[in-house]
Amino acid sequence: MPPSLIKLFVAASATAPVATGGTIDTAVTPVVTRFVAVMDPGMITGGATVIPAASFANDNGDPITDLPAPPTEGYYNVYVNAVLQEANLSTLTQTALTLDTVAIPAGAPIILEVDDFSATTSTMTVPPTISTPTITITT
């Protein structure tokens, strides 16, 4: 009988661990601020409309000196004459709101709404239970 190679045969199977339960509490604390200005033809410079921060009033009707910085975890909306504008048509800085248009009628209200969600927090109050994987080896 000629020599032969004996090969080891091993079969393995495993189950993936499963996470169950657990509780995560999330507190969403948005800071929403709104400002209004009235379009003045003097705000048109070149091919854009630049509305200085001092032209805006807050929700209480009080004049402001600075606009909020664009939020990194949020957004801002611009309404011209009560119509929501496309996001890429405006640029917000703390000193001015710039709109890439000159087609705004004098006297039209311009509303700026800034929604900042940076104060949102999540806390795991109950950790999940994770099962132990089972491994079966058959030889």
C-alpha positions as CSV (number, residue, x, y, z in Angstrom):
1,M,0.0,0.0,0.0
2,P,1.5,3.3,-1.0
3,P,1.9,6.0,1.7
4,S,-0.9,8.6,2.0
5,L,-1.2,11.9,3.7
6,I,-3.7,12.1,6.5
7,K,-5.3,15.5,6.7
8,L,-6.9,17.0,9.8
9,F,-10.5,18.0,9.3
10,V,-11.8,20.7,11.6
11,A,-15.2,22.4,11.3
12,A,-16.0,25.5,13.5
13,S,-19.1,27.5,13.9
14,A,-19.9,30.5,16.1
15,T,-22.8,32.7,17.1
16,A,-22.4,36.4,17.0
17,P,-22.9,38.3,20.3
18,V,-26.2,40.0,20.6
19,A,-26.8,43.2,22.5
20,T,-30.2,43.6,24.2
21,G,-31.7,46.2,26.4
22,G,-29.9,49.3,27.5
23,T,-31.2,52.9,27.7
24,I,-29.9,56.0,26.2
25,D,-31.3,59.4,27.3
26,T,-30.9,62.2,24.8
27,A,-31.6,65.8,25.7
28,V,-32.2,68.0,22.7
29,T,-31.9,71.6,23.7
30,P,-32.1,73.8,20.6
31,V,-31.4,77.5,20.7
32,V,-33.7,79.1,18.2
33,T,-33.3,82.8,17.4
34,R,-35.1,84.9,14.9
35,F,-34.3,88.4,13.5
36,V,-36.1,90.7,11.1
37,A,-34.9,93.5,8.8
38,V,-36.6,95.6,6.2
39,M,-35.0,95.8,2.7
40,D,-33.5,99.1,1.9
41,P,-32.2,99.9,-1.6
42,G,-28.9,101.1,0.0
43,M,-28.2,97.4,1.0
44,I,-27.5,96.5,-2.6
45,T,-23.8,96.4,-3.4
46,G,-22.6,95.1,-6.7
47,G,-24.4,91.9,-7.5
48,A,-25.5,91.1,-3.9
49,T,-27.6,92.4,-1.1
50,V,-25.7,93.0,2.2
51,I,-27.8,93.4,5.3
52,P,-25.7,94.6,8.2
53,A,-26.3,93.1,11.7
54,A,-27.4,96.6,13.0
55,S,-30.3,96.5,10.5
56,F,-31.9,93.5,12.3
57,A,-34.2,93.4,15.3
58,N,-34.7,90.4,17.5
59,D,-38.1,88.8,18.4
60,N,-38.7,91.4,21.0
61,G,-38.2,94.2,18.5
62,D,-35.0,95.3,20.1
63,P,-32.1,96.3,17.8
64,I,-29.0,94.1,17.8
65,T,-25.4,94.8,17.1
66,D,-24.1,91.2,16.2
67,L,-25.8,88.3,14.4
68,P,-25.1,84.8,15.7
69,A,-22.3,82.9,14.0
70,P,-23.5,80.1,11.7
71,P,-23.9,77.1,13.9
72,T,-21.7,74.1,13.3
73,E,-24.4,71.8,14.6
74,G,-27.5,73.4,13.3
75,Y,-28.7,75.6,10.4
76,Y,-30.2,78.9,9.5
77,N,-33.1,79.8,7.2
78,V,-33.6,83.0,5.4
79,Y,-37.1,84.3,4.3
80,V,-37.5,87.1,1.9
81,N,-41.0,88.5,1.8
82,A,-42.1,85.4,3.7
83,V,-40.6,83.0,1.1
84,L,-38.0,80.5,2.2
85,Q,-34.8,81.0,0.2
86,E,-32.4,78.3,-1.0
87,A,-29.5,77.7,1.3
88,N,-26.8,78.4,-1.2
89,L,-28.1,82.0,-1.9
90,S,-27.0,83.4,1.5
91,T,-24.0,83.8,3.6
92,L,-24.2,84.5,7.3
93,T,-21.5,86.2,9.4
94,Q,-21.7,87.9,12.7
95,T,-21.6,91.3,11.0
96,A,-24.0,90.8,8.1
97,L,-26.3,88.5,6.1
98,T,-25.4,88.5,2.4
99,L,-27.9,87.4,-0.2
100,D,-26.7,86.6,-3.8
101,T,-29.5,88.6,-5.4
102,V,-30.5,92.2,-6.0
103,A,-34.1,91.3,-6.9
104,I,-35.6,92.2,-3.5
105,P,-38.2,94.9,-3.5
106,A,-37.7,97.9,-1.1
107,G,-39.6,97.4,2.1
108,A,-39.7,93.6,1.9
109,P,-39.2,91.9,5.3
110,I,-36.1,89.7,5.6
111,I,-36.3,87.1,8.3
112,L,-33.3,85.2,9.6
113,E,-33.9,82.1,11.7
114,V,-30.9,80.4,13.4
115,D,-31.3,76.9,14.9
116,D,-28.4,75.7,17.0
117,F,-28.4,72.1,18.3
118,S,-24.9,72.1,19.9
119,A,-26.4,71.7,23.4
120,T,-27.7,68.2,22.5
121,T,-26.4,65.5,24.8
122,S,-26.8,61.7,25.1
123,T,-26.1,59.6,28.1
124,M,-26.2,55.8,28.4
125,T,-28.1,55.3,31.7
126,V,-28.4,51.5,31.5
127,P,-25.7,49.6,29.6
128,P,-27.0,46.9,27.2
129,T,-26.5,43.2,28.0
130,I,-24.2,41.6,25.5
131,S,-24.4,37.8,25.1
132,T,-21.3,35.7,25.0
133,P,-20.6,34.1,21.6
134,T,-20.6,30.3,21.5
135,I,-17.9,28.6,19.5
136,T,-18.3,24.9,18.5
137,I,-15.3,23.0,17.0
138,T,-15.8,19.6,15.5
139,T,-12.9,17.4,14.5
